[in-house]
Each structure stands twice: as structure tokens, then as C-alpha cells.
Amino acid sequence: MHFEEEFKILLSSHHSLIYIVSDEEERLEYTISQIFHEEFNNSIYSWNFIDGYQNNPNYINKARRNPLEALEFIETLVSNTPKVFILKDFHVFMNDIAIIRKIKNIRKILQNTNSYIVISAPIIQIPSLLTTTITVLEFPLPNTKEIETELKRLFTIMSMDISINKTNLTFAYKGFSIERIRRSISKLVYSQKSIKEVLNSILEEKKQLIQQTDILDFYYSTHDLEDIGGLTNLKEWLKKRSNSFSAQAKNYGLPYPRGILLVGIQGTGKSLSAKAISQQWNIPLLRLDIGKIFTGIVGESEERVRKMIKISEQLAPCILWIDEIDKAFTRSTNNTDSGTTNRVLSSFLTWLSEKETQVFVVATANNVLSLPSELLRKGRFDEIFFLDLPNYKERIKIFQIHLSKIRPLTWKRYDINHLSKLTDKFSGAEIKQLIIEAMHNAFHEKREFKTEDIVTVIKSFVPLSFTDERSISALQDWARLGKVRFASEENK
């Protein structure tokens, strides 16, 4: 449901105390004014701590620096004539018992009239004594249509060339407030950059914006699916869905893809695949550090999950990469955290099942056997792929990819077939490490490295499949039960 619809419903059902979460005071006040004038055609009173009441010449600066007086003023004006009182940043005063009592008293009066108090604040901070009294509403960041309208307005004011691809700019500014868009456009106009430079600048601003959250990281991906050796089934599945967030797909009636869970042995390309999807689909990649979700403060972890969901949905379409999800959620989760982990998992699973936004989740896990069964249940992810150790053909491709990058002109001189035969049960990450080690040895001796150098390293290298044979065998046996789909064609 859109914000306007929700707000109108609250007004119609006489919810007299509404708490709206937003950083955009100006845009929020304008939106409320439009809605209220449409419904009741009456005026709005706006208050802040420094200036007191505004918007009405009869009461300019009334209750300045006095939040209790601001509430008492509302009592004097309450009548059968509908009114809305917007109290900005009022949450910082709501722990005062006098303020709490006054809000409760006013509520009784407001219920018998058509008047409303709207508290606007950037965070949810409601004392327990008022939680049943106040209704909370989120004011979303501008949608595509609003951004497009604002860009058109700014282009006209600044006499900018409207032949600029506004679609790309609109997409780039998803997740920005209107005020931030205005500042960004002003800066870019006077810098006289090309459209490509402009888009890169916006991307950098977006990265800084996300990093300020201390939950998500914005990743620049330079890898595509061709940088991954093998995984034919996974690549084909992803390529078929590369345009799933397009207008054409929506008109066709296709639902948005939810996400995939990549499980399997370490070093087989799970994280690389997440990065490659972003490049293949040409949409931003956000990485969630699952450890940052959990804090020692009661209720803070659940709030961080809500914040992570909100940010990712505001930046949609995007890829949300949750690396090593098995480190946070396991079957053996104990109760020493007062149920925090279970509540966080529950919130995440509910969102995963019900989300209708263009957020594609890519979760990776090394130890799938430890994951809670509800995470593996159908409907959470579109597909669960198992990434096994590469077979012979895949190892040939992996050697080719790595050698062609570091020796683009001479990589064919290396006996890749022979090297692939010697590296049975080696992971892709281990093959890369073999090449790097051989290069170090040859560089130390001040010569070019050869096939024989890699062979020498192979003979002394002990892969994970030998050091952790039991765990890997258990994973492979579990995958063969048919509960998941193999990412590689020949690893069935």
C-alpha cells in the first residue's frame, strides 16, 4: 500500500496520533498538506523547537523552545474544524513524564474532533507508555515517478539539455532523498561533466550513502559469468532471468525472482557468482555483513534487519548478497542471546517469503547441513544450487581463465590439460593459488614461470578435500539425495 493511501485510512479511522519516520521534513510536510487539503481543505500547523509554530501568521513563533507549550497550544485550538499539527523531531522530548501525560490527555480531546498530531522523526523512539497510543508510519524515499518529475523540474529551472537520458538518471538516483538529488544535480551541472561521468559520480555518492549505514557495503563488480569456470546450470538459470526486472518482463506477467541460495564446498565460486550476477544483470550489488546485524543492545538487532530491508528495497532493483549465512543461522542456535537470533531469522524469512520488490537475494553457505530447515524450505528461494569441486573440463576452463588474465599473449604455452589431470579434487580457489605460488617461486629466481613450476607446487599442495574429507563427503552425499540442484552439468 502507498503512503498516501495508508495516511488517508488513518485519518478516516480517526487515528489522532501518528508518528512518521522520515528524514525529509520538507517533502513530508508538502505530502501531508496535499492529502489533508484534498480530504478536509483546511490548514496545517507546523512546529519545531527553534522556530515554534509556523504556517499561520497569527501564531508565528508560538511555543518556541517549549515542547510542553506546543502541546498546550493544540488544546486551545481544538475544535470541530479539522486540523493537523506537525511536530518535528518531537521524539527527543517524549521521555519526559509531563510530555507523556499531556499527549495522553490531548488524545482524549482529539478523538472527539477531526484534529490530528503528526510527529515526524528520522528514527523510531517511542516510550513504552505511549506504544499503544501512537501509530507508526514509514515515509518512503521518492519513487521512480517522483524522481522523474523532480529531474524534469530541475532541468527546466537550470536550462539543462533535456535530451540527457533521464531514464538512466532516474534509475541512478533511486535511494536518494529529493534534497540530496537537488544538491547532486546542482554540483554536477556546475562541474560540466559528461553523462557517463555524472552517472559514476552518482554511483560514488550512493556508495558513501550506503556505507554510512554500517550494515551494508556497496560493491563494484568487475567480474561476469564468463570469469567463472563451469557451473553451466547456474549460469544458464541466471542468464534466463537477466531481464526479469525489466518493464517488458512485468508486462509479460512475470513475477520478480526472489533469490538463490548457493551452498557447497569452500572455494568453488559462490562469492564470485554473487559478484558476477550484478555485472550480468547490470544492477547494483549490496553486501550484507551478517555479523553487523547482531549487537549487544536488546532490540537493536531486529531494528538493523528492518533497516537493511528498507535500504535494499529503496535501492531496488539490486542484488543483496548475504555471504556465509550459515555463520549466523544454524540448527543448533542456543538461547543464550535471549532469542535474538530466532527473532532476526523470523523477520528475515518473513520478508524473503513475502517480498514483492526488485531485490534479488544471493545467500551463500559452506556448511548447509547446519542451516535451519525453515531456511531451506520451498518458497524462501527460487532455487538452491550446490557447487561441487570442479570436474576435469571445468578445471581446464579455470586454468584457462586465470592464465589468460596474467599471461594474455602466452597462456596457450602452458599444458592446461596435464595440469587439470593433476588437480583432481582441487577447488577453483586452490587452482588460482597454485598459479600464484608458482609465479612467486619463478619471480624469486628471476625467470618466467612455466608449467613445471605449477606441477611442482601441485605435488606439495594439500587441498581441502584431503584435510576435511569427511565433511566434504557428507556434503556431496547430501546433495546427491536430490534436495538441491547441481550448479554444474556433469556433477549430478
LOGU-962346 format. One line per field, with one value per residue (C-alpha): x, y, z; residue number from 1. Coordinates in steps of 0.02 Angstrom, whole numbers, always signed. Layout:
// residues N
xx	[X_...] $
yy	[Y_...] $
zz	[Z_...] $
nr	[NUM_...] $
END
This chain:
// residues 492
xx	[+0_+63_+98_-42_-171_-113_-114_-290_-351_-278_-363_-529_-520_-480_-303_-265_-81_+29_+218_+300_+480_+573_+725_+632_+538_+501_+437_+337_+253_+210_+136_+33_-29_-85_-177_-257_-316_-388_-482_-533_-474_-404_-241_-90_+12_+197_+309_+495_+595_+692_+556_+399_+239_+243_+122_-3_+33_-73_+38_+214_+349_+219_+288_+467_+592_+447_+380_+253_+182_+172_+51_-46_-69_-151_-277_-328_-358_-450_-625_-737_-639_-511_-329_-160_-16_+155_+282_+459_+590_+469_+534_+680_+558_+445_+536_+481_+336_+249_+253_+190_+44_-1_-2_-120_-235_-238_-278_-443_-486_-429_-535_-692_-637_-562_-390_-226_-49_+89_+261_+399_+566_+713_+707_+577_+596_+432_+425_+340_+200_+145_+170_-16_-66_+36_+26_+192_+205_+358_+375_+467_+600_+544_+485_+533_+391_+433_+618_+575_+459_+592_+727_+614_+580_+765_+811_+687_+746_+930_+901_+984_+983_+830_+897_+1001_+943_+828_+789_+969_+975_+810_+874_+1039_+952_+846_+876_+911_+803_+735_+850_+1001_+952_+942_+1115_+1188_+1113_+1175_+1350_+1350_+1283_+1423_+1556_+1510_+1542_+1490_+1336_+1449_+1549_+1387_+1323_+1489_+1481_+1305_+1364_+1503_+1379_+1267_+1413_+1452_+1268_+1258_+1421_+1356_+1227_+1364_+1262_+1278_+1426_+1411_+1514_+1585_+1586_+1707_+1675_+1549_+1488_+1625_+1753_+1685_+1741_+1599_+1436_+1338_+1168_+1187_+1245_+1101_+975_+1042_+1053_+869_+824_+942_+796_+672_+666_+629_+466_+444_+452_+324_+206_+229_+164_+325_+344_+508_+637_+663_+840_+953_+1049_+1222_+1288_+1438_+1623_+1737_+1825_+1704_+1645_+1496_+1551_+1618_+1449_+1361_+1475_+1454_+1263_+1273_+1380_+1274_+1110_+1184_+1110_+1196_+1269_+1246_+1341_+1271_+1396_+1283_+1391_+1346_+1164_+1192_+1228_+1225_+1080_+908_+801_+943_+973_+791_+799_+955_+865_+722_+848_+938_+773_+721_+885_+890_+709_+740_+886_+791_+822_+978_+1069_+1077_+1225_+1224_+1392_+1413_+1238_+1275_+1386_+1234_+1093_+1117_+1009_+1099_+1066_+1052_+953_+1098_+1053_+876_+801_+877_+943_+773_+683_+807_+789_+600_+599_+717_+617_+452_+523_+602_+435_+325_+435_+370_+511_+653_+780_+867_+945_+1102_+1145_+1299_+1338_+1482_+1400_+1224_+1196_+1197_+1067_+893_+767_+648_+781_+790_+603_+524_+465_+609_+725_+685_+822_+957_+1116_+1254_+1430_+1540_+1726_+1759_+1769_+1905_+1825_+1790_+1969_+2030_+1919_+1977_+2160_+2123_+2033_+2170_+2318_+2241_+2220_+2400_+2480_+2356_+2481_+2568_+2440_+2423_+2604_+2551_+2498_+2325_+2262_+2404_+2380_+2194_+2226_+2344_+2220_+2078_+1978_+2055_+1937_+1941_+2015_+2152_+2195_+2214_+2327_+2435_+2469_+2510_+2630_+2718_+2736_+2814_+2941_+2989_+2994_+3113_+3228_+3209_+3133_+2965_+2857_+2817_+2702_+2836_+2830_+2643_+2669_+2799_+2677_+2538_+2647_+2673_+2498_+2368_+2191_+2043_+1964_+2102_+2114_+1925_+1875_+1738_+1641_+1655_+1597_+1447_+1402_+1417_+1311_+1177_+1174_+1151_+990_+906_+859_+957_+1007_+1187_+1266_+1372_+1305_+1410_+1405_+1236] $
yy	[+0_+176_+301_+418_+278_+223_+401_+432_+272_+329_+498_+419_+297_+439_+387_+553_+522_+471_+450_+462_+405_+512_+623_+725_+855_+971_+834_+752_+916_+950_+775_+790_+961_+892_+746_+849_+987_+855_+772_+921_+1080_+1152_+1224_+1140_+1196_+1153_+1164_+1144_+1177_+1329_+1424_+1368_+1363_+1416_+1418_+1533_+1721_+1730_+1608_+1635_+1580_+1520_+1391_+1422_+1313_+1245_+1072_+1066_+1234_+1166_+1032_+1155_+1265_+1119_+1104_+1286_+1266_+1100_+1119_+1030_+1111_+980_+1023_+938_+983_+927_+918_+898_+798_+786_+612_+689_+762_+611_+530_+674_+616_+784_+767_+587_+635_+786_+678_+554_+694_+776_+610_+603_+776_+739_+582_+688_+805_+794_+851_+755_+764_+704_+679_+675_+598_+513_+363_+267_+319_+298_+272_+112_+213_+277_+125_+81_+262_+309_+235_+222_+250_+247_+385_+306_+388_+455_+326_+323_+438_+568_+566_+586_+733_+818_+794_+868_+1017_+1042_+1026_+1164_+1280_+1257_+1261_+1091_+988_+877_+760_+684_+507_+542_+356_+317_+465_+415_+239_+304_+416_+276_+278_+467_+596_+741_+862_+752_+740_+930_+952_+819_+893_+1067_+1002_+904_+1049_+1165_+1030_+1012_+825_+703_+594_+444_+543_+604_+426_+373_+520_+471_+293_+355_+460_+308_+205_+334_+342_+153_+142_+268_+139_+25_-127_-140_-117_-59_-172_-128_-289_-311_-498_-575_-753_-792_-767_-925_-1095_-1220_-1203_-1223_-1250_-1098_-986_-1040_-1011_-836_-787_-833_-711_-569_-459_-512_-337_-252_-167_-299_-439_-350_-325_-509_-553_-625_-614_-543_-678_-692_-757_-909_-1000_-1057_-1197_-1310_-1330_-1183_-1104_-1166_-993_-949_-771_-744_-796_-665_-530_-593_-585_-398_-373_-490_-408_-233_-189_-133_-260_-236_-348_-383_-421_-536_-510_-324_-367_-433_-310_-322_-199_-278_-243_-165_-321_-328_-141_-171_-306_-185_-53_-175_-222_-40_+14_-131_-102_+85_+46_-87_-160_-228_-386_-416_-531_-618_-705_-858_-853_-1016_-920_-828_-954_-1136_-1280_-1281_-1098_-1090_-973_-879_-724_-712_-767_-626_-744_-828_-661_-598_-759_-749_-568_-613_-767_-674_-539_-668_-757_-604_-475_-408_-286_-298_-360_-521_-609_-712_-806_-917_-1055_-1177_-1288_-1313_-1459_-1338_-1219_-1219_-1318_-1169_-1076_-1219_-1235_-1208_-1030_-947_-951_-984_-1116_-1193_-1234_-1349_-1302_-1456_-1473_-1441_-1587_-1610_-1499_-1363_-1367_-1341_-1187_-1123_-1138_-1051_-906_-872_-896_-791_-646_-643_-700_-645_-673_-832_-931_-1064_-1117_-1195_-1378_-1346_-1523_-1600_-1478_-1514_-1701_-1673_-1564_-1687_-1635_-1460_-1311_-1161_-1051_-1180_-1186_-997_-1010_-1142_-1022_-877_-986_-1045_-863_-816_-957_-910_-724_-757_-845_-701_-800_-833_-966_-1124_-1275_-1368_-1234_-1262_-1451_-1432_-1333_-1460_-1601_-1511_-1437_-1520_-1471_-1451_-1609_-1709_-1611_-1606_-1761_-1817_-1653_-1635_-1813_-1782_-1626_-1719_-1864_-1742_-1655_-1820_-1852_-1735_-1596_-1466_-1429_-1454_-1296_-1398_-1502_-1658_-1662_-1746] $
zz	[+0_-43_+94_+36_+47_+219_+285_+218_+302_+468_+452_+405_+552_+674_+720_+804_+849_+703_+709_+538_+512_+384_+358_+226_+328_+182_+66_+206_+254_+72_+52_+211_+156_-11_+69_+207_+89_-26_+118_+226_+138_+299_+361_+441_+591_+590_+745_+777_+934_+870_+774_+864_+760_+578_+429_+516_+533_+692_+784_+715_+839_+963_+1088_+1031_+1130_+1234_+1184_+1327_+1273_+1096_+1159_+1267_+1114_+1024_+1167_+1144_+957_+956_+884_+760_+619_+556_+591_+577_+693_+631_+773_+703_+799_+945_+988_+1084_+1212_+1233_+1378_+1491_+1601_+1582_+1392_+1401_+1514_+1407_+1247_+1332_+1388_+1216_+1133_+1226_+1160_+981_+972_+985_+845_+671_+726_+719_+785_+668_+746_+615_+662_+575_+694_+793_+975_+1068_+1257_+1314_+1397_+1225_+1113_+1115_+1092_+938_+763_+669_+481_+366_+238_+91_-13_-182_-308_-492_-544_-410_-457_-641_-603_-496_-629_-761_-648_-611_-795_-837_-698_-740_-929_-945_-1104_-1082_-1216_-1074_-1040_-893_-876_-828_-709_-629_-602_-532_-405_-330_-142_-136_-49_-152_-62_-97_-281_-291_-213_-326_-485_-438_-410_-572_-676_-624_-643_-829_-832_-967_-936_-905_-775_-699_-676_-600_-479_-427_-401_-288_-188_-171_-109_+26_+74_+98_+194_+320_+373_+443_+389_+200_+84_-97_-211_-380_-480_-624_-641_-758_-777_-904_-765_-683_-745_-761_-664_-826_-744_-631_-774_-887_-747_-715_-899_-923_-785_-832_-890_-757_-681_-847_-897_-1032_-904_-795_-944_-987_-815_-744_-554_-490_-448_-259_-249_-239_-104_-157_-48_-60_-35_+4_-144_-277_-335_-226_-185_-361_-431_-324_-394_-572_-562_-528_-683_-791_-741_-735_-565_-402_-280_-93_+26_+198_+335_+435_+590_+594_+618_+792_+933_+1122_+1142_+1161_+1008_+908_+801_+745_+704_+598_+498_+464_+413_+296_+214_+197_+117_-6_-59_-81_-197_-295_-420_-337_-283_-95_-62_+108_+121_+234_+305_+396_+518_+586_+574_+624_+682_+848_+889_+1078_+1188_+1266_+1163_+1236_+1071_+967_+831_+814_+801_+671_+571_+582_+518_+376_+323_+327_+214_+99_+76_+58_-31_-195_-229_-355_-229_-283_-133_-158_+2_+15_+140_+161_+291_+226_+345_+492_+418_+497_+395_+379_+279_+152_+133_-38_-64_+26_-126_-308_-313_-205_-303_-244_-301_-301_-334_-519_-639_-769_-902_-776_-712_-891_-902_-731_-779_-944_-859_-733_-851_-990_-867_-809_-973_-1109_-1251_-1194_-1091_-1227_-1194_-1030_-1031_-960_-995_-896_-752_-748_-732_-585_-490_-461_-304_-305_-290_-408_-271_-241_-427_-427_-275_-363_-506_-388_-287_-446_-501_-334_-349_-526_-488_-343_-466_-590_-733_-815_-733_-831_-824_-724_-588_-565_-564_-426_-320_-351_-283_-116_-102_+9_-44_+74_+2_+90_+253_+276_+178_+297_+295_+106_+76_+190_+90_-76_-12_+47_-122_-213_-117_-242_-120_-217_-396_-452_-520_-642_-785_-754_-564_-548] $
nr	[1_2_3_4_5_6_7_8_9_10_11_12_13_14_15_16_17_18_19_20_21_22_23_24_25_26_27_28_29_30_31_32_33_34_35_36_37_38_39_40_41_42_43_44_45_46_47_48_49_50_51_52_53_54_55_56_57_58_59_60_61_62_63_64_65_66_67_68_69_70_71_72_73_74_75_76_77_78_79_80_81_82_83_84_85_86_87_88_89_90_91_92_93_94_95_96_97_98_99_100_101_102_103_104_105_106_107_108_109_110_111_112_113_114_115_116_117_118_119_120_121_122_123_124_125_126_127_128_129_130_131_132_133_134_135_136_137_138_139_140_141_142_143_144_145_146_147_148_149_150_151_152_153_154_155_156_157_158_159_160_161_162_163_164_165_166_167_168_169_170_171_172_173_174_175_176_177_178_179_180_181_182_183_184_185_186_187_188_189_190_191_192_193_194_195_196_197_198_199_200_201_202_203_204_205_206_207_208_209_210_211_212_213_214_215_216_217_218_219_220_221_222_223_224_225_226_227_228_229_230_231_232_233_234_235_236_237_238_239_240_241_242_243_244_245_246_247_248_249_250_251_252_253_254_255_256_257_258_259_260_261_262_263_264_265_266_267_268_269_270_271_272_273_274_275_276_277_278_279_280_281_282_283_284_285_286_287_288_289_290_291_292_293_294_295_296_297_298_299_300_301_302_303_304_305_306_307_308_309_310_311_312_313_314_315_316_317_318_319_320_321_322_323_324_325_326_327_328_329_330_331_332_333_334_335_336_337_338_339_340_341_342_343_344_345_346_347_348_349_350_351_352_353_354_355_356_357_358_359_360_361_362_363_364_365_366_367_368_369_370_371_372_373_374_375_376_377_378_379_380_381_382_383_384_385_386_387_388_389_390_391_392_393_394_395_396_397_398_399_400_401_402_403_404_405_406_407_408_409_410_411_412_413_414_415_416_417_418_419_420_421_422_423_424_425_426_427_428_429_430_431_432_433_434_435_436_437_438_439_440_441_442_443_444_445_446_447_448_449_450_451_452_453_454_455_456_457_458_459_460_461_462_463_464_465_466_467_468_469_470_471_472_473_474_475_476_477_478_479_480_481_482_483_484_485_486_487_488_489_490_491_492] $
END
